[in-house]
Amino acid sequence: MADQSPADQTSPSSEMQSLSISSQPPSSLTPQMILEERFRIIRSVGEECIQEDELLNLLTHKTEPICYDGFEPSGRMHIAQGVMKAINVNKLTSAGCRVKIWIADWLAQLNNKMGGDLKKIKVVGQYLIEIWKAVGMDLNGKVEFLWSSDEINSRASEYWPLVMDIARRNKLPRIMRCCQIMGRSEQDELSAAQILYPCMQCADIFFLKADICQLGMDQRKVNVLAREYCDDIKRKNKPIILSHHMLPGLQQGQEKMSKSDPSSSIFMEDEEAEVNVKIKKAYCPPKIVEGNPCLEYVKYIIFPWFNEFKVERSADNGGDKTYKDFGDLVSDYESGQLHPGDLKPALSKALNKILQPVRNHFTTDAKAKDLLKRVKSYRVTK
């Protein structure tokens, strides 16, 4: 391996400090932070909130609400899962929330991820944690990574009666409507394990004593199921649903990134050249904003991270320009003043700056390097 330059040897923490992320709220909750400001920060995480009045009431009465986020360890991590989750978790903790990140290894096994091999699933889970540490998730004592298999085994007498009660109170068609949470549809041929999955994920919310469910829009149906369960058992305090935006894949018509289709995704440890090629080939029609993945990445990743977007171009093409507002960028793009040929290199450069600490970590840390090697050797199963 070639010798690294001093710039390449920058530690993840110092690299993070060099980034312009002043849009992020302070890392600790100050006594002066008013209720409305906490609400604004937390609400900004979600594309949808069910219900806003309940969120405001929760913050009025609870200084440290518990937020639940979870994931299946199912393969390499793309930037939607890596960068966006770090941004969202940092916002939540800055506003006083405690975040429980549920490593759903048993759900991954039920959903046949990694061929249902629990040992491989656990390796993938460890790899994902390494990425969030490297990219700059603020692990300040307010974030817990909890392995579902360990937690459930330690409190089985509490967990399984809850799962059984949720299953008993719901008809099969209602459970099958939640299949989207597994990346499947009601028309798919489902195993009995995949029928159990929504009941368990619904139970996870109550098992973790979550006040807020902070998951993607694709998980909305099971979160609504949890609120319906509260109606069934006459529970007044329902979990608040805060559903974040789903980043599309890089190609035309791809609703979200797919781990099984590398061309649709930018992975967190992709090399600089790989990122450049993927963005260069990405769907980005001139003057078209709707359904343009490159603009979505600028909106949901670059602006929240850097608080600006820098475009470098020749004087003949308008010269360099720094956008401080996404609306201004959209106006220029729709009018043709900003061309895909200038947008794409600027997007690649910004993404590579975010990802460089992760690359450094997986190059210099022996444990992380071994985890990545093993994960790359696994076959992704749907």
N, C-alpha and C positions, 0 to 999 in steps of 0.2 A: 504494500500500500504506500502511495506517495506521502511524503511528509506534509503535514498540515501547516498552513500559514498561521500566524498569530490570530488573524481574524477568524479562522476556522476553529480555533481552540477556545473560543468564547464559551464560558459556562452558560447553561440554560438560564440561571438566575440573572446574571449580568446582561445577557442578551435581552431578556425581558425588560430590564430596567431601561434599556436604550430605546425601547419602542415608545411611540407617542400614543399612549392609551389614556390620555387625560379625560376622555369621555367616560371612562369607568369611574364609578363612585368610590369614595374612600374605602380602604380595606377594613376599617373598623367603624362600628356604629358610634357616633358621638351623641352626647346628651342633647345637643342642639338640633339634631336631625328631626324635623317635624314629621308628623304623621303623613301629611300629603306627599312629602318627598320619598318616604319609604314606599308608599303606595305606588308612586310614579315609577320608581326603579323596578319594583317587583312586577308591576303590570307590563312594563316594557319588554319583559321576557317572552310574553305570550302573544301569539297572533289572535287568540281567543281566550276569554276568561269567563268561566261559569262559577260564580256570579261576582260581579264587581262589588256590589254592596256587601256581600259576605266577606270578601277579601278586606275591605275597609274595616268592617266590624272586627274581624280577626286581629288585624294590626292594632286596633284600639285596645284590645284586651290581652294581647299576648306579645311580649317583647321578642321572643325567639320562636316563631312558628317553625314547625317541622315540615320540610319539603322532601317529597319522595321523587327520586329519579331512578330509573333502572335500565338495564340493557342485557341482552343475550350476548355472551361471548361467542361470536360466530365467524370470526375471521379478521382480516386486517381492518384497521380503522381508517375511514375516510374523513375528510375535513369537516363534513357536517356533524359527525359524531365527536370529532376531536376538538376542533376550534370552537364551534358554536356552543358545545356543552361547557367548555372552559369559560367562555364569555358569560353564559347564563348563570352558572354556579357562582362565579365571582360577583355578579350583580346581586344575587340572592343573599349571599353571605354578607356583602357590604351593607345590605338593608336589614341585617339582624337575624336572618333565617339560619337555621341549622339544616344541612342537606344530608340526607341519607341516600347514598348511591347503592342500589340493590344489584349485586352481581348475580343475575338470575341463571345460575349454572344448571339448576334442575329444569327450569323452563326451556333452556337451550337443548337439554337432553330430550325432553318431551317433544320438542319441535324438530328433532333429528339433525340438529346442527353438529358439525364435525362427525357426522355419521352416528350421533348418539354416544360418542366416546367421551365420558366424563373427565378422564385424565387430560385429553386434548382441550376440552372446553375450559378447564381450570388454567392451563397454560395460556390460552388466549386471554382469559380474564386478567392474568398477571401482566401480560404484555400491554393491555389497554390501560391499566393503572400506571404503568411506566410512562406511557405517552402523555397522560394528563399531567403527571408530575413535571415532565420535561417542557410541555408547551406553556405552562404557567398557571395552571389551576391553583387558586389560593388555598392551600391546605393548612389553614390557620387554626385548626382545632374545631372548626364548625362543619367540617366535611368528614363523613364516615363512609368507608367502603365496607359493605356487609355482604358476605357470601351467603346466598339463600340456603344452600344445603346445610351449612353450619348453624345458621340461626334457627332454621326450622327444626333440625334435630335437637337443638338445645331446649326448644319450647314446643315440642310436638303436641303436647296435650292442649295447648292453647291454639295452635295453628290448624290442625286437621278438623276439629269440630267446626271451625269457622268456614273452612272450604266446603265441608259437607252441608252446612246450613245454606250457604250461597247456592250450591248446586240444587238443593231440595226446593228452594223458593223460585227457581227459574225454569221455564220450559226450554226444551232443546233448541227450538228455532231462535230463541233470544240469545242463547249462548253461541250459536253458530253465526249470528250476525256480528260477533266480535272477532271473527276469523282474520279480519284485516290486521289485527295487532300482531299476528304471526307471519305477516307477509303472504297470506293465503286468502282465498275467496270461499264463499259458501258453496260454490260449484265444485271445488276441489274434493278429491276423495280423501277424507280425513280419517286419521286413526283415532282410537278411543283416547289415547294420550292427548291428542290435540283438542279434544272436547274438554278434558280436564284443565287444560292450560288457562282459559279465561277465568275459570272459577278460582284458580290459584292466584292469578295476577290480581284479581279483584280482592282476594283475601289479603294479599301482601300490603295493600293500602292501609287496612285496619290493623294488621299485625305490626306494622311499623309506626302506628299511631300518627299517621301523616295528616297534617292540616291542609297541605297543598300538593296536588299531583302535577309535577312539572315534567311533562313528556311531550312527544311530538303529536301533531295532528292525527297521525295514523293510529294513535293509541286512544283516541277520543272515546270510542264506543265502550271500551271496558271501564274507563273512568266514569262515564255516564251510568254504567251498570252499578258501580259502587254507590253513586248517589241514589239510584233507584232502590238499592238494598237498604239504604238508610230509611227510605220511606216505608219499606216493608217491616222493619224492626222498630219503627217509630223513634228513630234517632234524629234529634234536631240538628246537631252540628255535622253537616255534610262536608266531605272533602272538596275543596275548591279546585277546579280544573284550570290549569294554566298551560295551554297547548301551544308549543312553539312551531314556527314555520318549518316546512320541509323543503330543503334545498333540492332542486331538480338535478338530474344527471346532465352531463355535458353535451349530449347529443339531442337532436330535435325530438320533442315529444316524450322524453324520459321524465316521468313525474318525480323520481327520486334517484339518488345514487344507488348503484348495485354493486355489492362486493363480488358478485359472480361475473360482472362485466367490467374489467379494469378500464376500458375506454370511457366508461360513464363516470368514473370517480377519480379524484385526486386523493391518494393515500398519504397518511401523515408522515411516512418516512420516504416518500418518493424523492428521488434525486432531483436537483435543480433542472437538469436537462429533460427529465420525464415530465415535470410540471410544465415546462415551456412548450413541449410538443403537444401535450394534452390540451392546453389552452389554445394553442395555435389551431388545432383541429376542431375546437369546440364550435357549436352552433352559435352564431352571433351575427344575424342579418343586419345590414346597415339600416339605420333609422327606425328599426322595429324594437320596441321595448317589451311588449307582451311576449312571454314565453322565451325570453332571452336569458339563458343561464349565466352568461358572463356578467350581465348587469345585476342579477340576483346575488352573485358572489360578492360583488362590490358593495351592495346594499347591506347584506346580512353578515359579512365577515370583515371586509376591509374597513368600512366606515366605523363599525363598533370598536374595532381594534385600534386603528390609528387616528380616528376622528377626522380623517381627511383622505383624499385620494389624489396622488400625484401622477400626472401624465407628462411624459417627456417626449417632445417631438421637435422637428426642425422648424425654423422660422417660417419657411414656406408653407408649412401645414398649420400655422397658428402659434407656434412657439410653446414653451412649457406652460402648464396650467395646473394649479392646485385647487381641487374642489373641496369646499368645506360643507357643502350641502348636497345631498343626493338629488334633490329636485333640480338643482342647477345642472348637474351632470345629465339628467334625463332630458332636459330641455335642449342641451347642446347635441345630445345623441339623436334625438328625434329630428332636429333641424339639419343634421349632417355635419355640423361643426366639429363633432367628435366622431372619428371614423373607427371601425373595428380594428384597423391596422395600427392604430395608436392605443386604443383601449386595451387590447389583449396583452401587449408587452408590459404595460403598466400593471395590469392585474397579475401577470406572472411574477413580476418583480416583488410586488407586495406580498403575495402568497409565499414566495420563497423566503422572504425575510421572516415571516411568521414561523415557517417550518424549519428553519435552520437550527434552532436549539434542539429540536427533536432529532434531526439527523446527527447532530453532534453527540447527543446522549446515546443513541443506538450505535455509534461508532466507537465511543470511548469507554462506555460502561459494559463490563464483561457480561453481567447478568442480562441486561437489556439486549445486548447483541445476540446472546444465545436464544433468548425468547423469540426475537424476530426471526432468526434462522429457522426455528422449529415451526413457528406459525406459517411462514412462507412455504414450508414443506407440506402443510396440511391441504387436503382437497376440500374446497368449500362445497357444502351440500345444502340444498334448498329445503 
